[in-house]
Amino acid sequence: LLFLWSITVSIFGIGGLLGSSGSRYLTVKYGKKKCLLCNNLLMILAASIMGCSKIARSFEMILIGRFMCGISAGLCVPLHHQYVGEISPRKLRGFANSTSSFFWSLGKAVGQISGQRELLGSQSLWPMLMASCGLPALVQLVTLPFFPESPPYLLMHKGDQEGCKKAIRQLWGEGHHQAEIDDIMKEKATMKNTKILSVLELMKEPAFRWQLYMIVILTATVQLCGINAV
């Protein structure tokens, strides 16, 4: 039982590693909006599997659902940050990006509070708790089609200047947005001369070694500082 419990907890992180590793390829190929829509479907499917695990008397369904949730979360974190930042006006971009971290933390807190035995963590209601992750995914699945694709993606990867201008007008209203389009074009020109490193190449690159050490140490410290217990 202890081994199965450990696998159930850790398999979310394994799924997250796989999901985040494939996020760049998927966003370049299909665009951020399509990836987010498909990601919501994956999360709803995972929530349904976990929610039905008690009826089916199958702990394997919890394992599968947790793994799928991990993949979805791994895809969603970089996707959401990028999409929110790219569709926000320049003066609100920093604020919009910071809200992602805020709601990420708020969601964790709400989940832990809801998991108390007095609320949804009881013997009869825990399937509802495990299925609750599908609710925000459903909200985003319903609302996201009303938003356009990311303007930088349309211009930089698709070369669709008219589509980019249309998306900007839909997001930021009518007006003169040539400065923002020029910024995207400058970024596109810069990217042509910049080599995109894979994870393995990044680890071997001496110029980024100290930054990599710092990130690993900080991430490990967060896991070991007792914040989960708090």
C-alpha positions as CSV (number, residue, x, y, z in Angstrom):
1,L,0.0,0.0,0.0
2,L,2.8,2.4,0.8
3,F,4.5,1.7,-2.5
4,L,1.2,2.2,-4.4
5,W,0.6,5.4,-2.5
6,S,4.1,6.7,-3.4
7,I,3.5,5.9,-7.1
8,T,0.2,7.6,-7.0
9,V,1.8,10.8,-5.6
10,S,4.9,10.8,-7.8
11,I,3.3,9.8,-11.1
12,F,1.8,13.4,-11.3
13,G,5.4,14.8,-11.5
14,I,6.4,12.2,-14.1
15,G,3.5,13.2,-16.3
16,G,4.4,16.9,-15.7
17,L,8.0,16.3,-16.9
18,L,6.7,14.6,-20.1
19,G,4.1,17.3,-20.7
20,S,6.5,20.2,-20.2
21,S,9.2,18.6,-22.4
22,G,6.8,18.4,-25.4
23,S,5.3,21.9,-24.9
24,R,7.6,23.8,-27.2
25,Y,7.2,21.4,-30.2
26,L,3.4,21.4,-29.8
27,T,3.1,25.2,-29.6
28,V,5.2,25.8,-32.7
29,K,3.4,23.2,-34.7
30,Y,-0.2,23.8,-33.6
31,G,-0.3,27.2,-31.9
32,K,-1.0,28.0,-28.2
33,K,-4.8,28.3,-28.5
34,K,-5.2,24.9,-30.1
35,C,-2.9,23.3,-27.6
36,L,-4.7,24.8,-24.6
37,L,-8.1,23.6,-26.0
38,C,-6.8,20.1,-26.5
39,N,-5.1,20.3,-23.1
40,N,-8.5,21.1,-21.5
41,L,-10.0,18.0,-23.1
42,L,-7.2,15.9,-21.6
43,M,-7.8,17.3,-18.1
44,I,-11.5,16.8,-18.3
45,L,-10.9,13.2,-19.4
46,A,-8.4,12.7,-16.5
47,A,-11.0,14.1,-14.1
48,S,-13.7,11.8,-15.3
49,I,-11.5,8.8,-15.0
50,M,-10.5,9.6,-11.4
51,G,-14.1,10.6,-10.5
52,C,-15.3,7.2,-11.6
53,S,-12.6,5.2,-9.9
54,K,-14.6,4.5,-6.8
55,I,-17.6,3.2,-8.7
56,A,-15.4,1.0,-10.8
57,R,-13.4,-0.1,-7.7
58,S,-10.2,0.5,-9.5
59,F,-7.1,2.3,-8.0
60,E,-5.5,1.9,-11.4
61,M,-7.9,4.5,-12.7
62,I,-6.5,7.0,-10.1
63,L,-3.0,6.2,-11.3
64,I,-3.9,6.8,-14.9
65,G,-5.9,9.9,-14.1
66,R,-3.0,11.4,-12.0
67,F,-0.6,10.7,-14.8
68,M,-2.8,12.4,-17.4
69,C,-3.3,15.3,-15.0
70,G,0.5,15.6,-14.7
71,I,0.9,15.7,-18.5
72,S,-1.9,18.4,-18.7
73,A,-0.3,20.5,-16.0
74,G,3.1,20.2,-17.6
75,L,1.7,21.4,-20.9
76,C,-0.5,24.1,-19.3
77,V,2.1,26.0,-17.1
78,P,4.4,27.2,-20.0
79,L,1.5,27.5,-22.4
80,H,-0.7,29.6,-20.2
81,H,2.2,32.0,-19.2
82,Q,3.1,32.5,-22.9
83,Y,-0.4,32.9,-24.2
84,V,-1.5,35.3,-21.4
85,G,1.7,37.4,-21.9
86,E,1.3,37.5,-25.7
87,I,-2.3,38.5,-25.9
88,S,-1.9,41.2,-23.2
89,P,-1.2,44.9,-24.1
90,R,2.4,45.9,-23.4
91,K,1.5,48.1,-20.3
92,L,-0.4,45.2,-18.7
93,R,1.9,42.3,-19.7
94,G,3.8,42.2,-16.4
95,F,0.6,42.3,-14.4
96,A,-1.0,39.6,-16.6
97,N,2.0,37.3,-16.2
98,S,2.0,37.7,-12.4
99,T,-1.7,36.7,-12.2
100,S,-0.8,33.2,-13.5
101,S,1.5,32.5,-10.5
102,F,-1.1,34.0,-8.1
103,F,-3.9,31.8,-9.4
104,W,-1.6,28.8,-9.5
105,S,-1.0,29.2,-5.8
106,L,-4.6,30.1,-5.1
107,G,-5.7,26.9,-6.8
108,K,-3.4,24.8,-4.7
109,A,-4.7,26.4,-1.5
110,V,-8.3,25.9,-2.5
111,G,-7.6,22.3,-3.4
112,Q,-6.0,21.6,0.0
113,I,-8.8,23.3,1.9
114,S,-11.4,21.4,-0.1
115,G,-9.6,18.2,0.7
116,Q,-10.3,18.4,4.4
117,R,-12.4,15.6,5.8
118,E,-15.1,18.2,6.8
119,L,-15.5,19.2,3.2
120,L,-14.8,17.0,0.1
121,G,-12.2,14.7,1.7
122,S,-14.7,12.4,3.3
123,Q,-15.1,8.8,2.5
124,S,-18.2,9.4,0.3
125,L,-17.2,12.7,-1.4
126,W,-13.5,12.1,-2.3
127,P,-14.3,11.1,-5.9
128,M,-15.9,14.5,-6.4
129,L,-12.7,16.1,-5.1
130,M,-10.6,14.2,-7.5
131,A,-12.9,15.1,-10.4
132,S,-13.0,18.8,-9.4
133,C,-9.9,19.6,-11.5
134,G,-12.1,19.2,-14.6
135,L,-14.2,22.2,-13.6
136,P,-11.7,25.0,-14.4
137,A,-10.7,23.1,-17.6
138,L,-14.4,23.0,-18.6
139,V,-14.7,26.8,-18.0
140,Q,-11.6,27.5,-20.2
141,L,-12.8,25.0,-22.9
142,V,-16.1,27.0,-23.2
143,T,-14.6,30.5,-23.1
144,L,-11.3,30.1,-25.0
145,P,-12.9,29.7,-28.5
146,F,-14.0,33.4,-28.2
147,F,-10.3,34.5,-28.0
148,P,-8.0,34.7,-31.0
149,E,-4.7,32.9,-31.5
150,S,-1.7,34.6,-30.1
151,P,-0.6,37.5,-32.5
152,P,3.1,36.7,-32.2
153,Y,2.5,33.1,-33.2
154,L,0.4,34.2,-36.2
155,L,3.1,36.6,-37.4
156,M,6.3,34.7,-36.4
157,H,5.4,31.1,-37.2
158,K,2.5,31.4,-39.7
159,G,3.6,34.6,-41.5
160,D,0.0,35.8,-41.4
161,Q,0.3,39.5,-41.0
162,E,-3.4,40.2,-41.7
163,G,-4.4,37.5,-39.1
164,C,-2.0,39.1,-36.6
165,K,-3.6,42.6,-37.1
166,K,-7.1,41.2,-36.8
167,A,-6.2,39.4,-33.6
168,I,-4.6,42.5,-32.1
169,R,-7.7,44.6,-33.0
170,Q,-9.9,41.9,-31.4
171,L,-7.8,41.9,-28.2
172,W,-6.8,45.5,-27.8
173,G,-9.5,47.4,-29.7
174,E,-9.2,49.6,-32.7
175,G,-6.3,51.9,-32.9
176,H,-2.7,52.3,-34.1
177,H,-0.8,49.1,-33.1
178,Q,2.1,49.3,-35.6
179,A,4.6,49.6,-32.7
180,E,3.6,46.3,-31.3
181,I,3.8,44.7,-34.7
182,D,7.2,46.1,-35.2
183,D,8.3,44.6,-31.9
184,I,7.1,41.2,-33.0
185,M,9.0,41.6,-36.3
186,K,12.2,42.5,-34.4
187,E,11.8,39.5,-32.2
188,K,11.3,37.3,-35.3
189,A,14.5,38.7,-36.8
190,T,16.4,38.0,-33.6
191,M,15.1,34.5,-33.4
192,K,16.5,33.7,-36.9
193,N,20.0,34.4,-35.6
194,T,19.5,32.6,-32.3
195,K,20.0,28.8,-32.0
196,I,17.3,27.1,-29.9
197,L,19.0,24.7,-27.5
198,S,17.6,21.3,-26.5
199,V,17.5,20.3,-22.8
200,L,20.7,18.2,-23.3
201,E,22.5,21.0,-25.2
202,L,21.5,23.4,-22.5
203,M,23.0,21.1,-19.8
204,K,26.3,20.9,-21.8
205,E,26.6,24.6,-22.6
206,P,29.2,26.2,-20.3
207,A,27.8,29.7,-20.6
208,F,24.5,28.7,-18.9
209,R,26.0,26.3,-16.3
210,W,25.8,28.6,-13.3
211,Q,22.2,29.7,-14.1
212,L,21.3,26.0,-14.4
213,Y,22.9,25.3,-11.0
214,M,21.0,28.1,-9.4
215,I,17.6,27.0,-10.9
216,V,18.2,23.3,-9.7
217,I,19.3,24.4,-6.2
218,L,16.3,26.8,-5.8
219,T,13.8,24.2,-7.1
220,A,15.3,21.5,-4.8
221,T,15.2,23.9,-1.8
222,V,11.5,24.6,-2.4
223,Q,10.8,20.9,-2.3
224,L,12.8,20.4,0.9
225,C,11.9,23.5,2.8
226,G,8.7,22.0,4.3
227,I,6.2,24.2,2.3
228,N,4.1,21.2,1.5
229,A,3.7,20.4,5.2
230,V,2.8,24.0,5.9
